[in-house]
Amino acid sequence: MSSSSASILPTPDFSWDPAVRPPVAGLRPYREQTYRLEPEIVGSKFVVHNYGHGGAGITLSWGCAQEVIKILRTRGLAADDSIAVLGAGVMGLTAALLLLALNLKLTIYAKEFPPHTTSNVAGGQWAPSMVNHRDPVQFTRILRGAHQEHKSRGAAYGVSPRENYTLVHASNFESCPPDVIPRPDAFAHLPFAHLTSPGFGYATLLVEPPIFLAKMQADLHAANVTLVPYELTTLGQISNLSETIVVNCTGLGSKAICNDRLMHSVKGQLVLLPPQPNLQYLFAGHHGYVFPRQDCVVVGGSEEMDIADPIPNMQICKAILANMKGIFTGGPTMAMQEEMAPSWAMRSK
């Protein structure tokens, strides 16, 4: 489908006072080859690993939780089974809610709980970004299940349909089956006042992390699920837990807990602008993105491999902001060529 013209959409206000709204940074749990979604026997415990989803944790969350249930059903579930969920980010909380729906007894153990998890430091667009897989059939099943569940949960869980405008074809969207992400609209001129480039519009979802995580945590509290502060350093420590089944959703923590050499931290930095309710679209440009949410307008676009320091870098944050402002206003931007972009510039958007 081609669109030669469309209503002009408002340009973001890129004014930023970092003293009022400091930047944030998070460490994505990126795993080489593929995410880990498989069972393992550890001593007397039946463990299901569910980690390593890179920048697609929110995107894949419900679908991966459904796969956890499939694995546990294959093992066999009894009414008196007790389950420990490790981790209270998006993977742990979605798995816990689906387990709760089966009327199973569970406890969540985590080093951090919302709003202090890595999942809270995310833009929130539904897109399988920066994630590897080796099983296309399973991956497609996860995408379909996750997208459907997000849509069905809707606004109460911070989910809303959004159009994402891009300057080029977006491989992360086009890796999805067309019944999940339809083929994009093509624009001879993107619908912005000063952005004269051609581009594309993808119909996707915005999943707002502050709303999504808080709602899931509230659901678990309402069901009297116990949340226990607990930090694991080795997988052997699960022998201290009373539960017979363990679902490991510790994300980047699994690098040490499971001695998983395929795991890497990928640092991402976000500038948080004041909310702008008039912006109802998403945008992904040259090494960056703009995601307007209810709590703020998120401007991001960095990835630094194997950086373990979650402290924001003000120089990088200012560069991200200047780049996105330049795209919308016709000012200077980063070079589009990959080899000319700075080493921290995001290449998966």
C-alpha positions in Angstrom: 0.0 0.0 0.0 1.3 3.4 -0.9 0.4 6.7 0.7 1.4 9.9 -1.1 -0.1 12.2 1.5 -1.5 12.1 5.0 -2.5 14.5 7.7 0.5 16.3 9.2 1.3 14.9 12.6 2.6 17.2 15.4 6.4 17.5 15.9 7.7 16.5 19.3 9.0 19.3 21.7 12.6 18.2 22.3 13.1 20.7 25.2 14.8 18.8 28.0 16.0 19.8 31.5 18.0 16.9 32.8 18.0 18.3 36.3 14.2 17.9 36.4 14.0 14.7 34.4 17.3 12.8 34.6 18.1 10.2 31.9 18.0 6.5 32.7 19.9 3.5 31.5 19.2 -0.2 31.6 21.1 -3.4 30.7 19.4 -5.6 28.2 19.8 -9.4 28.7 21.2 -10.3 25.3 22.0 -13.9 24.5 24.0 -15.3 21.6 22.4 -17.8 19.3 19.0 -17.9 21.0 17.0 -17.0 24.2 17.0 -19.9 26.7 13.6 -21.5 27.1 14.1 -25.1 28.3 13.9 -27.4 31.3 16.7 -28.7 33.4 16.9 -31.0 36.4 19.0 -29.4 39.2 19.2 -31.7 42.2 15.7 -32.4 43.3 14.3 -29.4 41.4 12.6 -29.2 38.0 13.8 -25.9 36.5 12.4 -24.1 33.5 14.8 -21.4 32.2 13.2 -18.4 30.5 15.8 -15.7 29.9 18.0 -14.0 27.3 15.4 -12.0 25.3 17.6 -9.0 24.6 15.5 -5.9 23.8 12.3 -7.9 23.3 11.4 -8.9 26.8 8.1 -7.0 26.9 7.4 -8.0 23.3 7.8 -11.8 23.9 6.7 -11.9 27.5 3.2 -13.5 27.3 4.3 -15.8 24.5 7.3 -17.1 26.5 5.1 -17.5 29.6 2.8 -19.7 27.5 5.8 -21.8 26.5 6.7 -22.2 30.1 3.3 -23.6 30.8 3.7 -26.0 27.9 6.9 -27.3 29.3 5.4 -27.8 32.7 2.3 -29.6 31.3 4.7 -31.9 29.5 6.3 -32.7 32.8 3.0 -33.0 34.5 1.4 -30.7 37.0 -0.3 -31.7 40.3 -2.6 -29.6 42.5 0.0 -29.7 45.3 2.9 -28.6 43.2 4.6 -25.5 44.6 6.4 -23.2 42.2 9.2 -20.6 42.7 9.4 -17.9 40.1 12.9 -16.3 40.1 12.8 -12.6 38.9 10.2 -9.9 39.0 10.7 -8.3 35.6 8.3 -8.7 32.8 9.3 -12.4 32.1 8.8 -13.4 35.7 5.5 -11.5 36.3 3.8 -12.8 33.1 4.9 -16.4 33.9 3.6 -15.9 37.4 0.2 -14.7 36.3 -0.3 -17.6 33.9 0.7 -20.0 36.6 -1.7 -18.3 39.0 -4.5 -18.8 36.4 -3.9 -22.6 36.8 -4.5 -22.3 40.6 -1.0 -23.3 41.4 0.8 -22.2 44.6 3.7 -19.9 43.8 6.2 -17.6 45.4 8.2 -14.9 43.5 11.8 -14.4 44.6 13.7 -11.5 43.2 16.6 -9.1 43.8 14.4 -6.1 42.6 10.7 -5.5 42.2 8.9 -2.9 40.1 9.6 -0.1 39.6 13.2 -0.9 40.1 13.6 -3.7 37.5 15.4 -3.6 34.2 12.0 -4.0 32.5 11.0 -0.6 33.9 13.9 0.9 31.8 12.4 0.1 28.5 10.7 2.1 25.7 7.7 -0.3 25.4 7.2 -0.7 21.7 6.0 -4.2 20.6 8.8 -5.3 18.3 11.1 -8.3 18.4 14.3 -6.2 18.7 17.8 -7.5 19.5 16.7 -11.1 20.1 18.1 -14.3 18.6 16.3 -17.6 17.9 17.1 -21.0 16.4 13.5 -22.4 16.2 11.4 -20.3 13.7 8.3 -22.4 14.4 8.5 -21.7 18.2 9.5 -18.1 17.7 6.5 -17.5 15.4 4.2 -19.2 18.0 5.6 -17.0 20.7 5.1 -13.8 18.6 1.5 -14.7 17.9 0.7 -15.7 21.4 2.4 -12.6 23.0 0.8 -10.1 20.5 -2.7 -11.6 21.0 -2.4 -11.6 24.8 -1.1 -8.0 24.9 -4.1 -6.9 22.7 -6.6 -8.8 24.8 -5.3 -7.3 28.1 -5.6 -3.8 26.6 -5.5 -0.4 28.2 -5.6 -1.7 31.8 -2.2 -3.2 31.2 -0.9 -0.1 29.4 -1.4 -1.5 25.9 -2.6 0.6 23.0 -2.4 0.4 19.2 0.1 2.7 17.6 1.6 3.5 14.2 5.4 3.4 14.1 6.8 5.6 11.3 10.2 4.6 10.0 12.6 5.9 7.4 13.5 2.5 6.1 12.1 -1.0 6.1 12.2 -2.3 9.7 13.6 -5.8 9.9 12.3 -6.4 13.4 8.8 -5.8 12.2 9.2 -7.7 9.0 10.5 -10.8 10.8 6.9 -11.1 12.2 4.2 -13.0 10.3 1.9 -10.6 8.5 -1.1 -11.6 10.6 0.7 -10.1 13.6 2.4 -7.1 12.0 0.8 -6.3 8.6 2.9 -5.1 5.7 3.6 -1.4 6.2 2.1 1.6 4.4 4.6 3.3 2.2 4.8 7.1 2.2 6.3 9.2 -0.5 6.5 11.9 2.2 6.3 11.0 5.9 3.4 12.9 7.6 5.6 15.4 9.5 6.0 19.1 8.8 9.8 19.2 8.4 10.6 15.6 7.8 10.6 15.4 4.0 11.9 11.8 3.6 9.9 8.9 2.3 9.2 6.1 4.7 6.9 3.5 6.1 4.2 3.1 8.7 3.9 -0.1 10.7 0.8 -1.0 12.8 2.1 -2.2 16.2 1.4 -1.8 19.9 2.7 0.4 22.6 3.1 -1.4 26.0 3.8 1.2 28.6 6.2 -0.4 31.2 5.1 1.7 34.3 1.4 0.7 33.7 2.1 -2.9 32.6 4.4 -3.8 35.5 2.4 -2.1 38.2 -0.8 -3.7 37.0 0.7 -7.2 37.0 2.2 -6.6 40.5 -1.2 -5.4 41.7 -2.9 -8.6 40.3 -0.4 -10.8 42.2 -0.9 -8.8 45.4 -4.6 -9.2 45.0 -4.2 -12.9 44.7 -2.0 -13.0 47.9 1.1 -14.2 46.0 4.1 -13.8 48.2 7.0 -11.7 46.8 10.3 -12.4 48.6 13.5 -10.2 48.3 16.1 -12.8 47.4 19.3 -12.6 45.4 20.8 -15.8 43.9 24.4 -16.0 42.9 24.5 -19.6 41.8 21.8 -22.0 40.6 22.7 -24.4 43.4 21.1 -22.0 45.9 17.7 -23.1 44.7 18.2 -26.2 46.9 17.4 -23.8 49.8 13.9 -23.2 48.4 11.0 -25.3 49.5 9.3 -25.3 46.1 9.6 -28.3 43.8 9.4 -26.4 40.5 11.5 -23.4 39.7 11.0 -21.0 36.8 14.1 -19.0 36.2 13.4 -15.5 34.8 16.4 -13.7 36.1 17.4 -12.2 32.8 20.9 -10.8 32.9 21.4 -12.3 36.3 21.5 -15.7 34.7 24.9 -14.9 33.3 26.4 -15.5 36.7 23.7 -17.8 38.2 23.9 -20.3 35.4 27.4 -19.5 34.3 26.0 -18.8 30.9 28.8 -17.5 28.7 26.4 -16.8 25.9 24.8 -13.9 27.9 25.9 -10.3 27.4 24.7 -7.0 28.8 23.7 -4.4 26.2 23.4 -1.0 27.7 20.6 1.3 26.5 20.1 4.9 27.5 16.9 6.9 27.5 16.1 10.6 27.6 12.7 11.2 29.3 10.9 14.3 28.0 7.7 15.7 29.6 4.5 14.0 28.5 3.0 15.3 25.3 -0.5 13.9 24.9 -0.9 15.3 21.4 1.7 12.8 20.2 -0.1 9.5 19.4 2.5 7.8 17.2 5.9 6.1 17.5 8.9 6.9 15.3 12.1 5.1 14.6 14.8 6.9 12.7 18.5 6.9 12.0 19.9 5.2 15.1 17.1 6.3 17.5 13.5 6.4 18.3 10.7 8.5 19.9 8.0 6.7 21.9 5.4 9.0 23.5 3.8 7.5 26.6 1.5 8.8 29.3 4.3 9.4 31.8 6.8 10.8 29.4 8.2 10.9 25.8 11.0 8.4 25.6 13.9 9.2 23.3 16.4 6.4 22.9 18.8 4.9 20.5 21.9 3.4 22.1 23.4 0.0 22.5 26.8 -0.7 24.1 27.8 -4.3 24.3 29.2 -5.8 27.5 28.9 -2.6 29.5 27.9 -3.5 33.0 27.6 0.1 34.4 23.9 1.2 34.4 24.8 4.8 35.1 23.6 7.1 32.2 26.2 8.8 30.1 25.1 12.4 29.6 27.1 12.9 26.4 25.5 10.0 24.7 22.0 11.0 25.9 22.5 14.5 24.5 23.7 13.1 21.2 20.6 10.8 21.0 18.3 13.8 21.6 20.1 16.0 19.1 20.0 13.3 16.5 16.2 12.8 16.8 15.6 16.5 17.0 17.6 17.0 13.8 15.5 14.4 12.0 12.2 16.2 12.8 13.5 19.7 12.3 15.9 19.3 9.4 19.0 19.9 11.5 22.2 17.8 11.7 21.9 14.1 12.3 24.2 11.1 12.6 25.4 9.7 9.3 23.1 6.9 8.1 25.9 4.7 7.0 26.6 2.1 9.7 30.4 2.4 9.5 30.1 6.2 10.2 27.8 6.0 13.2 29.2 6.2 16.7 29.9 2.8 18.4 27.0 3.2 20.8 24.4 4.0 18.1 21.5 1.5 18.0 21.5 -0.6 14.8 18.4 -2.7 15.5 15.8 0.0 15.0 
